[in-house]
Amino acid sequence: MDKSESREPRQTQGSAGSLSASSDGKTGSSAEAASGAAATTPGSTPGSTRSSSGRSRTSSHDQAKPGSPSASASSSVSDSQENLQAQELKVLRDANSKLAQPDDPPLMPGEKLQAIAKDVTYLCPFMGPVRGVLSVTNYKLYFKGNNRDPPFIVDVPLGVVSRVEKVGGQSSRGENSYGLDVFCKDMRNLRFAHKQENHSRRLVFEKLQQYAFPVNNKLPFFAFEYKETFSTNGWKVYSPVEEFKRLGLPNDAWRITKVNENYEFCDTYPAVLSVPKAATDDDLRRVGVFRSRCRIPALSWIHPESQATISRCSQPLVGVGGKRCRDDEKYLQLIMDANAQSHKLYIMDARPNVNAVANKAKGGGYESEDAYQNVELVFLDIHNIHVMRESLRKLRDMLYPSIDDHHWLSNLEATHWLEHIKLILAGAVRVADKVESHKTSVVVHCSDGWDRTAQLTALAMLMLDPFYRTIRGFELLIEKEWLSFGHKFATRLGHGDKNHADADRSPVFLQFIDCVWQISRQFPVALEFNEQFLITILDHAYSCLFGTFLCNAEQIQDKEGVRQNTVSLWSYVNDRPDEFRNPLYAAYSHQHVIFPVASLRRIELWKAYYIRWNPRMRPQEPLSQRNRELLELRAQLQKRVEELQQEVGTKEKSREASPDSSPTQAVTVSV
């Protein structure tokens, strides 16, 4: 286990500059009040909230909770380091408040104003032109409309920005044709018109280019500058050894290996792995030669009763000649033998058959059923990252800035987005069904084993294990199946890189979260977390505010000191769990497997995420407010039930103690 997991993330800059052009980044939340009222996005800025007047104010969490900067500064704490941090934050906030002008944006700890342009017009596609002040910090783009109550706000973390383009030139006529276009990764395109005589466009453009794309400018991501503190340390959410222990490992059939302790065996795999007990580390090295990027089959999950397992890996290097590897064949036999309930092994290849065959020409391929005894190979027909990227582009074009109501269904069908979601969900159901219903072990892979493979294993584990359906369990699931096993977040999301046309970008993680939302729709009481939780995760997958999604692999995370020098997203989430709790969650009734229906008749477009910027598609009453009210009501009812139960118990005891009491009558408690 990485020793840094036990340390609190430092709030000083430290080696902030180390994660620049060679590393990865992440992104976050944004808010746009398209209806004219100030709006805070799902996953809004930690540490501060926006009042109706648009000013930043310290949240109630900061004022009251132990561990927050204000609480630390006001209480007598023996730990001098805590006092020092709290004093530094207080000085920083006081300085910001003294220097702040009426037009300045609210700033978080570590955030600095870089450019400000007055008399700028935001060309809102829903409300028309809005004149106001445009600001750029080292974290966000912030626009505030003039003379509106409540104020009109556009708040975009720079990690969300895909590209920035100048509109018009010196010969342009009319202020609306001279300005900036800001293209975002969260389905928005924004246009800001500048007056030529103000000469403000150049500075704003330069600062946006500089801080939205830190990789190209050899700058640190804002996560290394962010100095907020929280009462919980999210980096401690996941410990591989503790998670294996929860799963009952090691046991007679599986062992824990540290063959990759220094990431020399496989630089995209976690340091700690679980493998068949009969396989030596030398066996693993020989198998690694035959698997793409040495990503050998490693255990993800084991059934507590049948001992059937889910393992993940990359494609075998079969090639056109159909090469075989006896060590690989023996290794898969060991995985099969570790499950005494079945003498068969399923290999779920996420790719369409034709793609898997085409990979042979590149030296890859798939397992031959002739070479691997008692193995059944199944292709799940999930398309590659390029097809998914194009599908999302079509969906974005369909939804923003305007929606064609007359051709809604045909346009949605033409994107193929819901079809892709269905195929991913159907594949995960097949994996879970083989493990649960057939008591058979499954090996999952695609090409490299870090995109479609992560989607399938994580979703199947969510269906099989109720622990992953809790808030903490889902955080652990992401840390384990996505982060530790090397999903390339930095590359797939394009963190800090201005090459917006990069062919390696793809919405793989977005599709996974979409599938989880689909499950929540079909099982509304099975998940402890709510929709806000999922949107917050997606927003901060882009924001580069937290260190969680900055890197492509665990090795890079360790090398760049991400755990020591940034804050985990889970620190923020676990500091305010009620905001993300599903009020309908019933843990006691869902300690079993759930199988969602993977049919286009049941798959829906996630409007609260994809169309949230369109005020006409936004619900009248915020779901988060309704959730809070339901949670409060549930707590009141639960308290009343407990009071009535105590009352009944007291009466029964008094009757038993009284010799003249009549036989105990049945008591009905109603709430």
N, C-alpha and C positions, 0 to 999 in steps of 0.2 A: 504494500500500500504506500502511496506517495506520502512522505512525511509531512508535506505541506498541508495536508488535509486537516491536521490538528491545529493549525495556526489560524489566527484571525487575519483577514486580509488587511494589509497595511493601508493607511489612508494618506501616506505621503507619496510623492511622485516616484521616488526611487528610480527604478530602471524603466521609467515610462517610455523612454525613447527607444527601447530595444525592440519593441514589436512594431516594425514599420514595414518597409517594402517586402520583407521576406515572410511576412506572417499574415494572419487572418483577422477578420473583424466581425462586428455584429450590429444589429439594429433595433429600433424600438418603436415607441408609441408616438402618435401624433394626434392633433385635434384640429377640427375645422368647424366653425360655427356657420354652416351654410344657411341656416335659417335666420341669422341675424343675432342670435343669442350666443354668449360664450359657451364653448363646448370643450369638454375634456375627453379625449379618446379613451376607449378601453385600454387599460395599461398606461394610464396617464403618468406624468412626471413624478417620480418618487420624491418625497421630502417636502413637497409644496403642492397646494391646490390653488385653483384660480377662483377668486371671488367674483361676484357679479360686476364689479367695477374693473375687472381685468388685472388687479394687482395681485402679486404673489403673497400668500400668507402661509405661515408655518402650519402644518397639519396638526390635528389633535393627537396624532401618534407621536409627533416630535415633542409635544408639550407634556404628555402624560406618561408615556411608556418608559420603563427603565431601559437604559442603554441608548436612548436617543440623545442627540447632542445637548438639547436644552435641559433634559433631566440630569444628565451627567454633570453639566456645569453648575446646576443649582444644588445638587446633593453633596454631602460630605463623603468622598470616596477615597479609600486608602491607596488605591492604585494610582500612582503618579502619572503613568502613561495615559490612563483614561482621562484624568483631569487635563493633561496637556492637550490631548486631541479635542476635548470639548471646548477648551479655551481657544484653540486655534480656529475651530469652526465658528465660535461665537464672534471672534474678531473678524473673520471673513464675512459673516452675514452682516455684522454692524457696518463694516466698510462698504459692502454692496448697497445697503440701504441708504447710507449717507451720500454715496456718489450717484445713486440712481436718479434719473430724470423722469418726468412724467411719461415720456415716450419710450423709455428703456424697457426691455422685456424682463420678466422675472428670471432670476438666475439661481441655479443650483450651486452647491459647493463645488468649486473647481471650474465653474463655467465663467467665461469672460466674453464681454462684448467686443466684436471685431469690426463691425460696420453698421451704420445706420443711415437710412435714406428716407427723407420726408417727402410728402406730396407724391406718394406712389399710389397707383391704382391697381387693385387686384380685380381681374376680370373674372368674376365668379360666374360659372356656367348656369347657376341656379337663380341667382339674385340680380345679376348684372354687375356693373362697375361699383367698386367700393373703394373710396379714397382713404388713405391712412399712412402709417409709418411702417417701413420694412426694416427689420434688424437681422443681423447675422452674428451668432456667437460661435464659439468653438464646438458647440453641440447641436444647435438648431437654427432653423430659419423661422422667424417670428413676425407675423404681420398683425397689426392692430388697427381696426377701422376708426375713423374720426367721428366724433359726435353721435355715438350710438349708445343706447342704454337698454339692455346690457351690451357690452362691446362685441364687435365682430372680431373673432380671433382665428388665425391660421397658424398652427404650431407644428412644424415638421422637423423631427430629428434628422440631422444631415446623413445619418446612415441609411435613411430611407431613400435618399436622392440617388437616382440612377444616372441622370445626366442633366447638364445645364446648357442651354443654348441662347445666344443673343438673337433678338428679333429686330429686324429693321436696321438701318444704318443712318449715316449723316443726312442722306437725301430723303429719309422717310417723312411722310406727311401725316400728321395726326399722332397724338401721344399714344394711342392704343396700338400702334404698329411699331413702337420703339420701346423695347423692354427686354424681359427675360422669360424664357420658358423653362420651367422646372418639372422634369419627368420623374415620377416617384415609383417605388417598387410595391406600393400598397394600393394600386389601382387608380391613382390620381395623376393628373397633369395640371400644373398651375401656371398661370401667366400673370406677370406683373409688368405694368406699363410705367415707364419712367419719362419724365420731361427732359428733353435734351439739354435745355439750358441749365438744369440742376447738376449735370455732370455726375450723377450718382450711380449710374448703371455700372460703370467700369469697376468701381471699388467693390460693390456688392458681388459682381460676377467673379472677381479675383478671389474674394474671401470664400465664396461658395466653392470654387474650384479647389482652393487650398485645403479647406477643412472637411468638405464632403468626400474628398479622395486623398486621405492621409498616406495611403500606400505609395501613391505616385509622387508625393511631396516629402517622403521620408519623415513623416510626423507620427507621433503616437496616436492610437485611438483614444477617444475621449474616456473610455472605461478606465484608463490609467490616470486620468486627471480627476475623475469623479471621487469626491471625498466624503460622501454621506456615510453614516454609520447606522447599523441596525442592531436590534437586540438579539438576533439569531444569526448564526454563521451558516449560510447556505452551502458552503463548500463541504460541510460535514454530512450533507444529506446522503451521499453515497460512499460506502466502503465496500469494495468487492468481496473482501473476506467475510464481512458481516452479512452481506447478501447471500453468499454461498452457504453460510451457516444457517440462515433462515430457510434455505431450500433443502437443508439436510445434507450438505456437502462439506467435506469429503465423506464418502461412504465406501462400501465394499467394491463398488464398480467404477467410481469416479474419484479423481484426485485433483489437488490444486497444484499447478506448476508455475514456476517463476522463470521458465526458459526465456521469457521475453522481458525480464526484469529491467534491463537497460535498453530495451527497444532495438536490440541488435538483430534479433531473429525476424521480427516484423515491425517496421516503423509505423504502421497504421493500426496496430492492434494494442489492446490494453496490456499493462505490465503483468497482470494476474489473470490466468486462464484456468478453466476446468476442462480436463481431458480424460479419456478412459484410463483407468488405473493400470491396465496392462500395457499401455503405451509408454515407452521410455522417452526421455528428452531427445535422444538420438533418433528415435523413430519419428518424432515430430519434425525434426530437421529434414529428414529424408522426404517426408510427406510435403513439407513446405516447398521443396524444389519443384513439385508437380502441381502446385496450386498457385494461381495468379497472385503475385505480390506476397507470396508466402502466407496467405490468409487461409490457414488450415481449418478444418471443421473444429469448432470450439462450442462448448455447451452454453446455451442461453437460459434454459429453464428445464426443470425436471418435475414430473408429476408426483405429488406426495404419496400417492397410493400405488399406481401401476409402475412407476419408475420410467415411464416413457419420456423421452426427451425431445427438446427442440435444440438443434445445433445449427450453426451458421458458418459459411465459408465463402470462398470465391470459386470461380469456374476452374475445372482441371485443364491443364495445358496439353490437350490431346493433339491438336493440330490436324492438318489435312491427312497425315499418314495414320491417324488413329492410334497414337502412342498409348502404351499402358504403363502403369506404375504399380508393382506388386505391393509396395509399402502403403500406398494410398488405398488399394483394395483391402488389404489386411486391416487398415485403420478403420474403415467404414464397417468392416465386419465386427470389430471390437465395440463400436457404437451400438450395433445391432445386438450383440451378445450381452451388453450391459443391461438390456431390458429383457428379463426372463418371461415377460407376459406375451412376447411376440417374436416370431422368427422371420420377420420381414422388416425392411427399411424403406421408407419413402424419401425420394429426393425431389423436392419441389423447386424446379427451375423457374424463376419468375419471368423469364423472357418468352416471347413468342418463339415457336419452333424454328421458323425461318431465320430469326436473328441469331439463335444459338448455333445453327449450322453455318451461318456467315462468319461467326467468330472463329471457326476452325481455320479459316484462311489467314487469320491474324495470330494463329498459334494457340487459341483458346479452344472452346468447345463444351462438350457435356459428357457425362458418364455413359458408357455403353452398358446396357443391361446384360449383355453377354459376358462382359468382364467382371461385373459386380454381381455376385450371386445373391438371390433373394432380395434384390433391389428393384423397386418400381420407380421409373422416372416420369414425372408429370410436369408438363409445361403450362404455365399460368397465364400466358399471353399479355403480360403487362409491358407496355411500350417503354422505349428508352427516354433518356432525359431530353433529347432534342424534340421528340414528339410532344412531350409534356410541356415544354417551354412554348412551343407554337400554340398549343391548346389554350394555355393561359393568356397568351397574347390576344387570341381571338375573343376570349371571354372579356378581357379588359376593354377591347375596342367595342364590344357589344354593350358594356355597362357604363362606360364613362366617356364623355360627360352626359350624354343623353341616352334614353332607352326607347327603342321602337316598340311600343305596346302592340301594334298590329302584327308584328312578326316575332313576338317574344319567344314562342315555343320553337319555331323553326330556326331562329338565330341561335338559341341556346343549344339545340341539337347539333347545329353545325360546328360548334366549338369542340364537341366530343368530351367536354370536361366531366360531366356526370358519368359518362360511360367509363372513363378512366378510373374515377372514384369507385364505381361499381366493381371493376375488375380487381382493383387492389383489395377491396373489402371481401370479395368472393374468394380470392386467393388466401387471405388470412383465415377465413372461415374453414377452408379446406385443411389448412395446417392444424387448426385447433380441433377440428373434428377427428382427424386421424389420431391425434394424441389422446383425446378424451374418449371418444366412442369406440375406436378400434384398438386403443392401448398400444399404438405403434409409434416408434420413434421416427422423427422427421429431420432431414437435413435440408436447409434452405440456402439457395445461392442465386445470384444473377450473374453478372460478369465479374466485377471486382468485389461485390459483397458489401458495399457501403451505402447503396441507394435503395433499390427495391427490396433488397434483403432486409434492411432495417425496418422498412414499412411493414413487411409481412411478419417478422418475428415479434416486433413490438405490439402490433395489433392482436396477434394470436395470444400473446401473453396477457394482454389486457382482458381478453375474453375468458381465459382460463383461470386467472389468479385474481381474486377480489382485492388483494392488497394493492395491485397496480391501479385499481379504480378509486383509491383514496388520493388526497392531494399529495401527501408525502410519497406515496407509492408511485404516482405518475411522474413526479420529479425524478425519482430514482430510476424509473423506466427510461426516461430520456437520457439521463446521465449514463446509464449502462448500455442500452442498445444503439443509441445515436452518437453520443460524445465519445465514450471509451472505445467503441468499435470503429471509430474513424470516419463517420459521415463528414464530408468535406464542406462544412458550413461556410467557411470563408470563401471558397470557390463557388459553391452553388448559389450563394446569396450575393456574391460580388462585393464583399466588404471592402470599402475604402478604395476601390479600383474604378477608374474612370472608363475603362474599356467595357461599355455597356453592351456591346455586341459579342462579348465572350461566349463561345459555344459551350462552355462548361457550366454556365448558369442554368439552373432548373428548379422548379417549385416542388422538389421531392418532399421536404419537411412540411410544407404547406398542405400537400395532399394527405400526409399522415394525420395532421391535426384535423383536417376536413373529415377524414374517415372517423376519427374519434367523436367529432360533433355528430356525425350521422348515427353513431351508436348511442349517443346521449339522447337523440330524438326518439329512438326506438325503445330505449330503456331509461325513462326519465328519472327513475329513483335509484338506479344502479351505480351512478358515479357521484362521488362526494363533491367534485368540483363542478362549477357552472360554466356557462358560455364565456363569461368575462375572463375567466382563468385562461381559456384557450386563446382568446384574442390577445390577451396580455403577453402570452408566450410568443405568439407570432409577431406582435409589434416589437418586442424586445429581442427577437431573433435578428432584427434589422438595425436596431437603434445604436448599437455600439456603446450603450450606457453601462451594461454589465459585461463581465468577462465570460459568462457562461457559453455563449455561442461564437466566440471570437475565432476559434482555431479549427484547423482541418483534422487534427488528431491529438490524442492524449500526450504524445511525445512533444509536440510543439507547445502545448499548454504548459508542460513542465519546463521546457527549455526557456520559455519567455517569462516564467514566473507569474503566470496569470492568476493562480490561486493566492499568491502572496500580495499582489499589487492591484487587484481589482475586486469588485464586489460581485457576489453571485446573485443572479436573478432570484434564486430561492430565498436569499436573505430578505429581499423586499417582499416577496409573496408570503413567506411564513411569518412576517411581522404583522400582517393584517389578514389572517385567514378568513375572517367572516366576509370579506369582500368577494372571496372566490368560492364560497361554500354553497353547494346546492341545497336549498331549503327542503327539497323533496327527498333527499337522500335517506335511504333506509338500509343501513348496513346489515341488519339482522336478516333481512329477506333476500339478500343477494350474495350469500356465501357459496355460490355455485357458478357454473359456467353459463355464459350468455352467448347465444348465437344470433347475431343480427341477420336480417333478411337482405341479401345482396341482390336486389332487383331494382331496375329503373322505376318500378312502380312505387318504391319506398325511398329512393335516393332523392334528396332535395338540394336546391341551390342554397348555400349558406348566405342568406341575404344580410344578416347582421354583420358579416365580415366583408363580403364582396361589394355590397351596395350601401355601406354605412355612410358614405359621403354625400349621398343624394337625400336631401331632407324630405322629399316626397315618399321615400321608401323607409324612412326611419320611424320606429314605433312612437306613438304619442306619449306613452309612459315609459321611461327608461327601465329596462329589465333589472338593472342593478338595484334600483330603488325598490321595485316590487320584491326582489329577493330578500333585501334587508327587512322589509316589513313582514314577510313570511317567516324569516328566521326569528324575529322578535315574537311573533304570535306563537310560533312553535315552542319557544322557550317558556312563554307564559303558560301554555297548555300543559307542557311537561311538568312545570312546577306545580300546577294545580292538581295534576294526576298524583304526583308524589305526596302532596298534602292530604289528599283524600285517602290514599293508601295508608298513610300513617294514622289517619283518623280511624279507619276501619280496623287496623291492627290494634290500636289502643282500646277500642270498644270490645273487640274479641277477647283481649286479655282481661278486661274488667269483668266480663261475663264469666270467664273461666275461674276467676278469683272469687266470684260471689257464689256461695252455696245455694242460694235461693233462685239463681238465674234460670230462666227457661232455656230449652235447647237453642243453640245458636241458629239464628235465621240467616238465610242467604242474603248477602248484601251486594247490590248492584251499584257500581260506580260509573257514572256517566259524566262526560265532559262536554 
